[in-house]
Amino acid sequence: MALPLLNESPRYEVVIPSTGKKIKFRPYLVKEEKVLMLAAETKDSKQMMNAIIDTVSACVTDKIDVNSLTTFDLEYLFIKLRAKSVGEKSTIQINCESCKEVNEYQIDLDEITCKMNKTDNIIKIDDNISVEMKYPSYSQIDITENETEMGFEVLASCLATVYTQDQRIDVSEEPKESVRRFLESMTRSQFEKVRDYFVDMPQVKAEVEFTCRKCDELNKFDIRGIQSFF
């Protein structure tokens, strides 16, 4: 007689921030947690992100293309998944903004938000050229230790369409080198218009407020990014 499998049925629902679509998921199991732990031990950002993508893909029970999710969608889903798998509370260490003392702070993962902003995704570069923007996904980004290069690549992945007076150019059909040359040919002010779309995109964040254990200074700010919560 075969041993039974445990905890395979879906239990929870979550809303994908960018689409508003509800999907079902199950908590991750020991087999997925093992992969996450092994990836975390490498301290390699790419391996850790691949492990997160694989875990979300395994635990979401509705049909979705995890690789097409925006970066903030994936981060939000993983945090909600982690909350139901390990616990809603996560203790992190935060430096006091005044004296830099390390303080322990407990975050309620269920209170982490990802609010969508109303932004125009068509940006006019000049009188003849406009670009249509989209939010990036981790599957399109080559995660490296060079933050400048990675930031440039993320920005390039946000370009969806380029419009000229007589053409509509699908950026996904263009070589990466061509997209890079297009960005590098911009003036500083033109480039900043494109960059601002990326800077202003929705973020997974939590409001933090605590009194420093050393200097009694009240700290109040937002923390962002998936690695900040673990």
N, C-alpha and C positions, 0 to 999 in steps of 0.2 A: 504493500500500500504506500502511495506517494505521500510525502509530508505536505501539509497545506501551505499555501502562500498567504502571508498576512498583509493587511493594510494596502491592498491594491485598488480599492474603490475610491472614487473622488469624494472629497468631503467639503471643499471650500470653493468660494467664488471670489474673483478679483476682477476689477475693471482695468483694461489696458488704457493708460492715460491718453495716448495720441488718438485713439479711435473711439473710446467710450464703450468698447465691446466687452461684455462679460464673458469670462472663460472659467472653466473649472480646473482645479488642480488637487493633487494629493501631496501630503508631506513627503519630503525626500527620506529615503530609507538608508539603512546602514551601507548598502552597496554604493549609493550616491555620495553619502557623507565621507566614505573612505576615499573616493576620487577627489573630493574637495580638499580633504586634509593633506593628501599626497601633493596636490598642486600647491597648496599654501606653504608646504615645507620647502618647496623649490625657491620660493620668493621670486618667481618669474611671472611678471604681469601677464604675459601672453598665455602661459599655461593655466594661470588662475582664471583668466577670462574664458578660456576654452572650457574649463571645468564647469564654470557657472552656466555657460550656454548649453552644455550637454545636460546639466542637471535640470535646468528649466525645461528643456526639450523632453526629457524623460518624465517629468512630473505633471506637465500640463496635459490634460486628458482630452481637450478639444483639439480639432485640427487647425493648427496655426503654423506658419513658417517662422520659427524662432529667429532664424538668420536675418529675416527682414524687419525685425523689431528695431525701433530706434534705440539708441544707447540708454535713454532715460526709461523707456518702457522695460527693457531687460533688467536694469538695475532695480526698478520698482517691483517687478514681478519676483525677482530673487529675494529681495528683502521681505516681502509678504510670505514667500515660500519658507524662508528661514524662520520667520516668526512662528509659523505653524508646525515647523519640524523640530526646532530646538527650544523655542520659548520666545514669548513676546518681549522679554527684557534682554538688553545687551549692555554690558558694562564696558565702557571705553575710558581711555585716559586722555585728558585735555589739559593743555597748559593754560594757566591764568594769563590773561592778556596784560596784566599789570606787572606781576613779579615772576612770571614764567614757572611758577610752582606747578608740578604735575598733580592734577586732581582726578579722582575717579568719578565718573558720571554714568548714571544708568538711564539708557534711552528706552522708551516704549516704542518698539518697532511698528506697532499698529497705528501710532500717531504720525508716522513719517508720511509726508505728502509729496505730490508731484502735480502741480497746477499748470494747466495749459494756458499759454499767453495768446492773446489775439494779435497776431503779427501778419503783415503783408509779405507773402513769399515771392513777390515779383519786385526785383530791385533794378532801377534804371541806372546803368553804368554811365552812359552818355546819351546824346541825342539819337544815336543809331543802334545802340546795343542795350538789351536788358537781359537779366538772368532770372530764371525761376529756381528757387531754393527748396531744399528738402532737409529733413533731419537725418543725421548719419546713423548708421548701424555698426556694431562692432565687427560684423562680418566683412565690412568694406575697409576696415582700418588695420594696418600693419602696426601692431603695438611694439614700440621700440623704447629704448632708454633715452633717446634724444627727443626731449619735449618739443623743441622748435620744429623738428622735422615731422613729428607725429601730429602736432597742431596744424601744420600746413597740409598734411594728408587728410586730416579730418575735415578741414575747410574745403578741400578739393572734392571730398565725397559728398558735400552738401550741395554741390552744383547739380541740378537736374536737367535744365534746358537753357540753351543760349538762343536768344532771339535777335536777329539782325533785321534790317529793313525788308529783306526778301527771303530769309531762311529761318527755319526752326531746327536747331541742332540738338539732338539727343546726346547728352554728355556721356551716358553709359556706353555708347557705341564708339566713343573716342578713346585713343590710347592715353594712358596716364601721363605720358610725356607731353602730349598735346594739351591736356588740361592744365598741367603745371606751367607750360609756356604761356597759356592764356592768363593765368593768375599773375605770373611774373611780369606780364606786359602792362599791368594796371599801374596807374599812379597811386600814390599813397592814399589819397582821399577816396579813390574808387575801391581800393582794396579794403579800406576800413568799412565801407558800406556793406560789403560782403561779409567781412569778419563780424560785424555787429549782429548779423542774423544768428551766427553760431554762438556768440557770447550771450545773447538774450534767449537762447532756447530753454525750454523747461528743464528743471533740475530736481532730482530727488534730494529733499532736504528735511532737516529737523530743527526746530527752535530750541536753543540751549540756554538755560539760565541757572547759574549756581554761584554760591559765595565761596571764594577761595579759602581753603582750610588754613593757609598761612597768613595772608595779609587782609583777609575779610573783604576783599574787593568784590563787588557784584559784577559778574560776567554775564553778558547777554548778547548772543549772536546766533547766526545760522551755521550749521555744518552741512556740507554737501559732498556728494560722491560716495559710491558704494563702499570704498575701502575705509571711509571715515567711521562707519558704523560697526566695525568688527575689530 
